[in-house]
């Protein structure tokens, strides 16, 4: 996730789930997510929050789009292209 808050350098935000974070660190990827990460800046501090973008019934999984800017390549049916199916 790219840091959108004002910065003197081109920075990325990482959530290090091993050492910190909340239950949100367990959210799975979806190309049709019901949550998105947003930033809240208070002075020099920047918090990354999870904001629901759709109504979610109790017991339903919360999902977020990981994006593909750095390390993630989605392999769901709607994103996956079989190399044999590509047009030349």
Rosetta blueprint (number, residue, H / E / L):
1 X L
2 X E
3 X L
4 X L
5 X L
6 X L
7 X L
8 X L
9 X L
10 X L
11 X L
12 X E
13 X L
14 X L
15 X L
16 X L
17 X L
18 X L
19 X L
20 X L
21 X L
22 X L
23 X H
24 X H
25 X H
26 X H
27 X L
28 X E
29 X E
30 X L
31 X L
32 X L
33 X L
34 X L
35 X E
36 X E
37 X E
38 X E
39 X E
40 X E
41 X E
42 X E
43 X L
44 X L
45 X E
46 X E
47 X E
48 X E
49 X E
50 X E
51 X E
52 X E
53 X L
54 X L
55 X L
56 X L
57 X L
58 X L
59 X L
60 X L
61 X L
62 X L
63 X E
64 X E
65 X L
66 X L
67 X L
68 X L
69 X L
70 X L
71 X L
72 X L
73 X L
74 X L
75 X L
76 X L
77 X L
78 X L
79 X L
80 X L
81 X L
82 X L
83 X H
84 X H
85 X H
86 X L
87 X L
88 X L
